[in-house]
């Protein structure tokens, strides 16, 4: 990211100004336009076209058809010719740096913004539940915005400036992604708004140098993204993420307590009340073993044995999945896993947005379920019972049952296994390893991880059910 910031600084800083100026001239221009086409009349599913994407089920907005943009300038109109002349002049000034910028974003905008979100989570030391919310809000807003974009694309079926693209150009898909992403992320990370605007400006302005979009396509995309972002920001402001805890830590045998010096309140006791994406109620939760029971003693002995005899491989696994403060967190780890695989598949932006939306909704909901259990049972950590148990990955400042890592991993692996069945067993093995890594790290009992995996998979299956009924079909999986 730092390399691109230095290389394309001028392009990004001046490009956004240009695009916003064009927006005022173009998107609200009044004049003749071609008559809109009926939805889906030219869609050809066998070619890999995304035209039908405008009818897919949305998550938060009413539908893709709820946001109809003004018509684009008519072909061969004075406005269209002015835009073509501008594009021709820009083509003459297209440098190697500009070409590299275009390649950086082309077909990977959803992935790039996910990378930016992980960078912001790291920079701000965002905790796992809040990080899961950030990834989910970003992905779902991108997904709904792209559905609205593709509805408009199929309405107007505008041909690209060069005529070389098989996809309609109005509105610009990249502009929609940049616009909704920068606004949602700026809401989530207001201190980083300048940096976020920089990246959006880079993506927006780079599209002016391609032969795919008219300036009016880009300004329309920016407008649509802003409208959708506003819907999500208003939603997020009332989701309960900022509820203030007014309670106190209870005291009973086997109750968790803060091991910090001085003691601090536990992390997000109210998170179990945050509004979920998929769950209509929390899934059934089996209580942990009674403190002091034989089942408890057996589980504690296992943690102690691993602590005393921890192998190099167990330590490696514990560290690999630790994802503590100052990292992208466990939800970010799974976003990286998903993003790296998606890069190999040449998936369309819409398909990528759908994949990350399903996964991140499940991850966030799994975290809500997990945090509800943590403050329902207030279960003590192993090393708080036996202080000789070592915790090389640190000791989180919140109760033990259930394991957050296991919950996030169970949800993510279930969704990824549905999306990419050819690698389902591999994703499941990753989740199992992530779960047992907390046992290897000395901070969880095995039953914490087992129940976390189970509930994560239950929530993951809710996302799978949602995906199976969203109208996206399966033949159009990748961009052909």
C-alpha positions as CSV (number, residue, x, y, z in Angstrom):
1,X,0.0,0.0,0.0
2,X,2.8,2.4,0.8
3,X,4.4,2.0,-2.6
4,X,1.2,2.9,-4.4
5,X,0.6,5.9,-2.1
6,X,4.0,7.3,-3.2
7,X,3.7,6.4,-6.8
8,X,0.3,7.6,-7.6
9,X,-0.1,10.6,-5.3
10,X,-0.7,13.2,-8.0
11,X,-3.2,11.0,-9.8
12,X,-5.2,10.5,-6.6
13,X,-5.2,14.0,-5.3
14,X,-6.2,15.7,-8.5
15,X,-8.4,12.9,-9.9
16,X,-11.1,13.1,-7.2
17,X,-11.4,16.8,-7.7
18,X,-11.9,16.2,-11.4
19,X,-14.5,13.5,-10.9
20,X,-16.5,15.5,-8.5
21,X,-16.5,18.5,-10.9
22,X,-17.6,16.3,-13.7
23,X,-20.4,14.9,-11.4
24,X,-21.9,18.4,-11.1
25,X,-21.8,18.8,-14.9
26,X,-23.0,15.4,-16.0
27,X,-25.1,13.4,-13.5
28,X,-27.7,16.1,-13.2
29,X,-27.6,17.3,-16.8
30,X,-30.9,17.6,-18.5
31,X,-31.3,16.5,-22.1
32,X,-32.3,13.8,-24.5
33,X,-31.4,10.2,-23.7
34,X,-32.0,6.8,-25.1
35,X,-35.1,5.1,-23.9
36,X,-34.4,2.7,-21.0
37,X,-34.5,-1.0,-21.8
38,X,-36.6,-3.5,-19.9
39,X,-34.6,-5.4,-17.2
40,X,-32.9,-8.6,-18.2
41,X,-34.0,-8.4,-21.9
42,X,-30.4,-8.8,-23.1
43,X,-28.9,-10.9,-20.4
44,X,-27.0,-13.9,-21.6
45,X,-26.2,-16.2,-18.6
46,X,-23.9,-18.5,-20.6
47,X,-21.5,-15.7,-21.4
48,X,-20.8,-14.9,-17.7
49,X,-22.7,-11.6,-18.0
50,X,-23.6,-10.0,-14.6
51,X,-26.7,-8.3,-16.0
52,X,-29.1,-10.4,-14.0
53,X,-27.2,-9.3,-10.8
54,X,-29.5,-6.3,-10.5
55,X,-32.3,-8.7,-9.4
56,X,-30.4,-10.5,-6.7
57,X,-31.7,-10.3,-3.2
58,X,-30.3,-7.4,-1.3
59,X,-29.4,-7.3,2.4
60,X,-30.4,-3.9,3.6
61,X,-31.7,-1.7,0.8
62,X,-35.2,-2.6,-0.5
63,X,-33.9,-3.9,-3.9
64,X,-31.6,-3.0,-6.7
65,X,-34.5,-1.3,-8.5
66,X,-35.1,1.1,-5.7
67,X,-32.3,3.4,-6.9
68,X,-32.9,4.4,-10.5
69,X,-30.3,6.9,-11.8
70,X,-31.0,9.7,-14.3
71,X,-30.4,8.6,-17.9
72,X,-26.9,9.0,-19.2
73,X,-26.2,11.4,-22.1
74,X,-27.5,10.2,-25.4
75,X,-25.0,8.6,-27.8
76,X,-23.6,11.2,-30.2
77,X,-25.1,14.1,-28.1
78,X,-23.0,17.2,-27.5
79,X,-22.4,16.1,-23.9
80,X,-21.3,12.7,-25.0
81,X,-18.9,14.1,-27.6
82,X,-17.4,16.5,-25.0
83,X,-16.7,13.5,-22.8
84,X,-15.2,11.5,-25.6
85,X,-12.8,14.4,-26.4
86,X,-11.8,14.6,-22.7
87,X,-11.1,10.9,-22.7
88,X,-9.0,11.1,-25.9
89,X,-6.9,13.9,-24.3
90,X,-6.4,11.8,-21.2
91,X,-5.3,8.8,-23.2
92,X,-2.5,10.9,-24.7
93,X,-1.2,11.6,-21.2
94,X,-1.5,8.0,-19.8
95,X,1.8,7.3,-18.1
96,X,3.3,4.0,-16.9
97,X,2.3,5.0,-13.4
98,X,-1.3,5.5,-14.4
99,X,-1.3,2.1,-16.2
100,X,0.0,0.4,-13.1
101,X,-2.7,2.1,-11.0
102,X,-5.4,0.9,-13.4
103,X,-4.0,-2.6,-13.1
104,X,-3.9,-2.4,-9.3
105,X,-7.7,-1.7,-9.1
106,X,-9.0,-3.5,-12.2
107,X,-11.2,-6.5,-11.2
108,X,-9.8,-6.3,-7.7
109,X,-11.5,-3.3,-6.1
110,X,-13.5,-5.3,-3.6
111,X,-10.3,-7.1,-2.6
112,X,-8.3,-3.9,-2.4
113,X,-10.9,-2.2,-0.1
114,X,-10.9,-5.3,2.1
115,X,-7.1,-5.0,2.3
116,X,-7.5,-1.3,3.2
117,X,-10.0,-2.2,5.9
118,X,-7.6,-4.7,7.4
119,X,-4.9,-2.0,7.4
120,X,-7.2,0.4,9.3
121,X,-8.1,-2.3,11.8
122,X,-4.4,-2.9,12.4
123,X,-3.5,0.8,12.6
124,X,-6.3,1.5,15.1
125,X,-5.8,-1.7,17.2
126,X,-9.5,-2.5,16.7
127,X,-10.8,-5.3,18.8
128,X,-12.2,-8.5,17.2
129,X,-16.0,-7.8,17.6
130,X,-15.7,-4.2,16.3
131,X,-13.4,-5.4,13.5
132,X,-16.0,-8.0,12.5
133,X,-18.6,-5.2,12.3
134,X,-16.3,-3.1,10.1
135,X,-15.7,-5.9,7.7
136,X,-19.4,-6.8,7.5
137,X,-20.5,-3.2,7.0
138,X,-18.0,-2.7,4.2
139,X,-18.8,-5.9,2.4
140,X,-22.6,-5.7,2.7
141,X,-22.7,-2.0,1.6
142,X,-20.5,-2.9,-1.4
143,X,-22.7,-5.8,-2.3
144,X,-26.0,-3.9,-2.1
145,X,-24.5,-1.0,-4.0
146,X,-23.3,-3.3,-6.8
147,X,-26.7,-4.9,-7.1
148,X,-28.2,-1.4,-7.6
149,X,-25.5,-0.6,-10.1
150,X,-26.2,-3.7,-12.1
151,X,-29.9,-2.9,-12.1
152,X,-29.1,0.4,-13.7
153,X,-26.6,-1.1,-16.1
154,X,-29.3,-3.4,-17.5
155,X,-31.8,-0.5,-17.7
156,X,-29.6,1.7,-19.8
157,X,-27.2,-0.8,-21.5
158,X,-24.8,2.0,-22.3
159,X,-21.9,1.0,-24.5
160,X,-18.4,1.8,-23.3
161,X,-16.5,4.6,-25.0
162,X,-14.3,2.3,-27.1
163,X,-17.0,-0.3,-27.6
164,X,-14.5,-3.0,-26.5
165,X,-16.2,-4.0,-23.3
166,X,-19.0,-6.6,-23.2
167,X,-20.5,-5.0,-20.1
168,X,-22.6,-1.8,-19.9
169,X,-20.7,1.1,-18.6
170,X,-23.3,3.2,-16.8
171,X,-22.8,3.5,-13.9
172,X,-19.1,2.8,-13.5
173,X,-18.7,-0.2,-11.2
174,X,-15.4,0.9,-9.9
175,X,-16.8,4.3,-9.0
176,X,-19.7,2.7,-7.1
177,X,-17.3,0.6,-5.1
178,X,-14.9,3.5,-4.4
179,X,-17.8,5.8,-3.3
180,X,-19.6,3.5,-1.0
181,X,-16.3,2.1,0.5
182,X,-14.8,5.5,1.3
183,X,-17.9,6.7,3.0
184,X,-18.5,3.6,5.1
185,X,-14.9,3.3,6.1
186,X,-14.7,7.0,6.9
187,X,-17.7,6.6,9.2
188,X,-15.9,3.6,10.9
189,X,-12.5,5.2,11.0
190,X,-13.0,9.0,11.1
191,X,-9.5,9.8,12.0
192,X,-8.3,8.1,8.8
193,X,-10.7,9.9,6.5
194,X,-7.9,11.7,4.6
195,X,-6.1,8.4,3.8
196,X,-9.4,6.8,2.9
197,X,-10.3,9.6,0.5
198,X,-6.9,9.3,-1.1
199,X,-7.5,5.7,-2.0
200,X,-11.0,6.5,-3.3
201,X,-9.6,9.3,-5.4
202,X,-7.0,7.1,-6.8
203,X,-9.5,4.4,-7.9
204,X,-12.0,7.0,-9.2
205,X,-9.5,9.0,-11.3
206,X,-7.8,5.9,-12.7
207,X,-11.0,5.0,-14.5
208,X,-10.9,8.2,-16.5
209,X,-7.8,6.8,-18.2
210,X,-9.3,3.6,-19.3
211,X,-11.5,3.1,-22.4
212,X,-14.3,1.6,-20.3
213,X,-16.1,4.5,-18.9
214,X,-17.4,8.0,-19.7
215,X,-16.9,10.7,-17.1
216,X,-20.7,10.6,-16.6
217,X,-20.5,6.9,-15.8
218,X,-18.0,7.6,-13.1
219,X,-20.0,10.5,-11.6
220,X,-23.1,8.4,-11.7
221,X,-21.3,5.6,-9.8
222,X,-20.0,8.1,-7.3
223,X,-23.6,9.4,-6.7
224,X,-25.1,5.9,-6.4
225,X,-22.4,4.8,-3.9
226,X,-23.0,7.9,-1.8
227,X,-26.7,7.2,-1.6
228,X,-26.2,3.5,-0.6
229,X,-23.5,4.4,1.9
230,X,-25.8,6.8,3.7
231,X,-28.4,4.0,4.2
232,X,-25.7,1.8,5.8
233,X,-24.3,4.5,8.0
234,X,-27.7,5.4,9.4
235,X,-28.3,1.7,10.0
236,X,-24.9,1.3,11.7
237,X,-25.5,4.2,14.0
238,X,-28.4,2.4,15.7
239,X,-27.1,-1.2,15.8
240,X,-26.2,-1.1,19.5
241,X,-22.4,-1.4,19.0
242,X,-21.8,1.6,21.3
243,X,-24.1,0.5,24.2
244,X,-22.6,1.4,27.6
245,X,-22.2,-1.3,30.2
246,X,-23.3,-0.2,33.6
247,X,-22.9,-3.5,35.4
248,X,-20.2,-5.0,37.6
249,X,-18.2,-8.2,37.4
250,X,-19.9,-10.8,39.5
251,X,-18.2,-13.0,42.1
252,X,-18.7,-16.7,42.5
253,X,-16.7,-19.9,42.4
254,X,-15.3,-20.3,38.9
255,X,-16.0,-16.7,37.9
256,X,-13.7,-14.8,35.6
257,X,-11.8,-11.8,36.9
258,X,-9.5,-9.3,35.3
259,X,-5.9,-10.3,35.5
260,X,-4.7,-6.9,34.4
261,X,-2.9,-4.6,36.8
262,X,-4.8,-2.6,37.7
263,X,-8.0,-4.6,36.9
264,X,-10.0,-3.3,34.0
265,X,-13.6,-3.9,32.8
266,X,-13.9,-6.8,30.4
267,X,-14.2,-6.2,26.7
268,X,-17.6,-5.3,25.3
269,X,-20.0,-7.0,27.8
270,X,-23.0,-5.6,25.8
271,X,-21.8,-7.1,22.4
272,X,-24.3,-9.9,22.7
273,X,-27.1,-7.4,22.2
274,X,-25.7,-5.9,19.0
275,X,-28.1,-6.2,16.0
276,X,-27.2,-9.3,13.9
277,X,-27.4,-9.7,10.2
278,X,-28.7,-13.2,9.9
279,X,-29.8,-14.5,13.3
280,X,-33.4,-13.9,14.4
281,X,-32.5,-15.4,17.8
282,X,-29.4,-16.8,19.4
283,X,-28.7,-20.5,18.7
284,X,-29.0,-22.9,21.7
285,X,-26.0,-22.8,23.9
286,X,-24.9,-25.8,26.0
287,X,-23.6,-24.6,29.4
288,X,-19.9,-25.3,30.2
289,X,-19.0,-27.9,32.7
290,X,-19.8,-27.0,36.3
291,X,-16.7,-25.5,37.9
292,X,-14.9,-28.1,40.1
293,X,-16.7,-31.1,38.4
294,X,-14.8,-34.0,37.0
295,X,-15.4,-32.8,33.4
296,X,-13.9,-29.4,34.4
297,X,-10.9,-31.0,36.1
298,X,-10.2,-33.2,33.1
299,X,-10.3,-30.2,30.7
300,X,-8.1,-28.2,33.0
301,X,-5.6,-31.0,33.2
302,X,-5.4,-31.1,29.5
303,X,-4.5,-27.4,29.3
304,X,-1.9,-27.9,32.0
305,X,-0.3,-30.9,30.3
306,X,0.0,-28.9,27.0
307,X,1.4,-26.0,28.9
308,X,4.1,-28.2,30.5
309,X,4.9,-30.1,27.3
310,X,4.2,-27.6,24.6
311,X,5.9,-28.7,21.3
312,X,7.4,-26.4,18.8
313,X,4.6,-27.2,16.3
314,X,1.9,-26.4,18.9
315,X,3.6,-23.1,19.6
316,X,3.8,-22.3,15.9
317,X,0.1,-23.0,15.5
318,X,-0.8,-20.9,18.6
319,X,1.2,-18.0,17.2
320,X,0.0,-18.3,13.7
321,X,-3.7,-18.0,14.8
322,X,-3.1,-15.6,17.7
323,X,-4.3,-12.5,15.9
324,X,-4.0,-10.3,19.0
325,X,-3.9,-6.6,19.4
326,X,-2.4,-4.7,16.5
327,X,-3.3,-7.3,13.9
328,X,-6.2,-7.6,11.5
329,X,-7.9,-9.8,14.2
330,X,-9.3,-13.3,13.6
331,X,-12.1,-12.0,11.4
332,X,-9.4,-10.2,9.4
333,X,-7.3,-13.3,9.2
334,X,-10.3,-15.1,7.5
335,X,-10.8,-12.2,5.2
336,X,-7.2,-12.5,4.1
337,X,-7.6,-16.2,3.5
338,X,-10.7,-15.6,1.5
339,X,-9.3,-12.7,-0.5
340,X,-6.1,-14.6,-1.4
341,X,-8.1,-17.5,-2.8
342,X,-10.6,-15.2,-4.6
343,X,-7.6,-13.5,-6.4
344,X,-6.8,-16.8,-8.1
345,X,-10.3,-17.3,-9.5
346,X,-10.8,-14.2,-11.7
347,X,-14.2,-13.6,-10.0
348,X,-16.3,-10.6,-10.9
349,X,-16.6,-7.7,-8.4
350,X,-20.2,-8.6,-7.8
351,X,-19.4,-12.3,-7.1
352,X,-16.5,-11.2,-4.8
353,X,-18.7,-8.9,-2.9
354,X,-21.3,-11.6,-2.5
355,X,-18.7,-14.0,-1.1
356,X,-17.3,-11.6,1.4
357,X,-20.8,-10.4,2.4
358,X,-21.9,-14.0,3.2
359,X,-18.8,-14.7,5.2
360,X,-18.6,-11.4,7.1
361,X,-22.3,-11.4,8.0
362,X,-21.7,-14.9,9.5
363,X,-18.5,-13.9,11.2
364,X,-20.1,-10.9,12.9
365,X,-23.1,-12.9,14.0
366,X,-21.0,-15.7,15.4
367,X,-19.1,-13.1,17.4
368,X,-22.4,-11.8,18.8
369,X,-23.4,-15.3,19.8
370,X,-20.0,-15.9,21.4
371,X,-19.9,-12.7,23.4
372,X,-23.4,-13.3,24.7
373,X,-22.2,-16.6,26.1
374,X,-19.1,-15.0,27.6
375,X,-21.2,-12.7,29.7
376,X,-23.9,-15.2,30.4
377,X,-21.5,-17.7,32.1
378,X,-18.5,-15.5,33.1
379,X,-16.3,-18.6,32.9
380,X,-12.9,-18.4,34.4
381,X,-9.7,-18.8,32.2
382,X,-7.5,-21.9,32.8
383,X,-4.5,-19.9,33.9
384,X,-6.6,-18.1,36.4
385,X,-7.4,-21.4,38.1
386,X,-3.8,-22.7,37.8
387,X,-1.3,-19.9,37.6
388,X,1.5,-22.3,36.5
389,X,-0.2,-22.6,33.1
390,X,1.7,-20.4,30.6
391,X,0.0,-18.3,28.0
392,X,2.6,-17.4,25.3
393,X,0.0,-15.7,23.1
394,X,-1.2,-13.4,25.9
395,X,-4.4,-13.5,28.0
396,X,-7.5,-11.7,26.7
397,X,-9.3,-9.5,29.2
398,X,-12.7,-11.2,29.0
399,X,-14.3,-14.6,30.0
400,X,-13.3,-17.9,28.5
401,X,-16.5,-19.6,27.3
402,X,-16.9,-19.8,24.4
403,X,-13.8,-19.3,22.2
404,X,-14.1,-16.3,19.9
405,X,-11.5,-17.6,17.5
406,X,-13.4,-20.8,17.2
407,X,-16.7,-19.1,16.7
408,X,-15.3,-16.8,14.0
409,X,-13.5,-19.7,12.3
410,X,-16.5,-22.1,12.4
411,X,-18.6,-19.4,10.7
412,X,-16.0,-18.4,8.1
413,X,-15.0,-22.0,7.1
414,X,-18.7,-23.1,6.7
415,X,-19.4,-20.2,4.3
416,X,-16.2,-20.6,2.4
417,X,-16.9,-24.3,2.1
418,X,-20.2,-23.6,0.5
419,X,-18.8,-21.0,-1.8
420,X,-15.7,-23.0,-2.8
421,X,-16.6,-26.7,-2.3
422,X,-13.4,-27.8,-4.0
423,X,-11.6,-26.5,-0.9
424,X,-14.2,-27.2,1.8
425,X,-12.1,-29.8,3.6
426,X,-9.1,-27.5,3.7
427,X,-11.2,-24.6,5.1
428,X,-12.6,-26.9,7.7
429,X,-9.2,-28.1,8.7
430,X,-8.1,-24.5,9.1
431,X,-11.0,-23.8,11.4
432,X,-10.1,-26.9,13.5
433,X,-6.5,-25.7,13.7
434,X,-7.6,-22.2,14.7
435,X,-9.8,-23.6,17.4
436,X,-7.2,-25.9,18.9
437,X,-4.6,-23.2,18.7
438,X,-6.3,-21.5,21.7
439,X,-5.8,-24.7,23.7
440,X,-2.2,-24.8,22.6
441,X,-1.9,-21.2,23.7
442,X,-3.1,-22.0,27.2
443,X,-6.0,-19.6,27.2
444,X,-9.0,-21.9,26.5
445,X,-10.3,-25.2,27.6
446,X,-11.2,-27.7,24.8
447,X,-14.9,-27.3,25.5
448,X,-14.6,-23.5,24.8
449,X,-13.3,-24.3,21.4
450,X,-15.6,-27.2,20.6
451,X,-18.7,-25.1,21.5
452,X,-17.4,-22.1,19.6
453,X,-16.9,-24.1,16.5
454,X,-20.3,-25.6,16.8
455,X,-22.1,-22.3,17.2
456,X,-20.0,-20.7,14.5
457,X,-21.0,-23.4,12.1
458,X,-24.6,-23.0,13.0
459,X,-24.4,-19.3,12.2
460,X,-22.4,-20.1,9.1
461,X,-25.2,-22.3,7.8
462,X,-27.6,-19.4,8.2
463,X,-25.5,-17.5,5.7
464,X,-25.4,-20.6,3.4
465,X,-29.2,-20.7,3.5
466,X,-29.4,-17.0,2.7
467,X,-27.0,-17.5,-0.2
468,X,-28.9,-20.4,-1.6
469,X,-32.0,-18.2,-2.0
470,X,-30.5,-15.0,-3.2
471,X,-31.1,-15.6,-6.9
472,X,-27.5,-15.6,-7.9
473,X,-27.4,-19.1,-9.4
474,X,-24.1,-21.0,-9.7
475,X,-23.2,-21.0,-13.4
476,X,-22.1,-17.4,-13.3
477,X,-19.5,-18.0,-10.6
478,X,-16.5,-16.4,-12.3
479,X,-16.0,-13.8,-14.9
480,X,-15.4,-15.6,-18.2
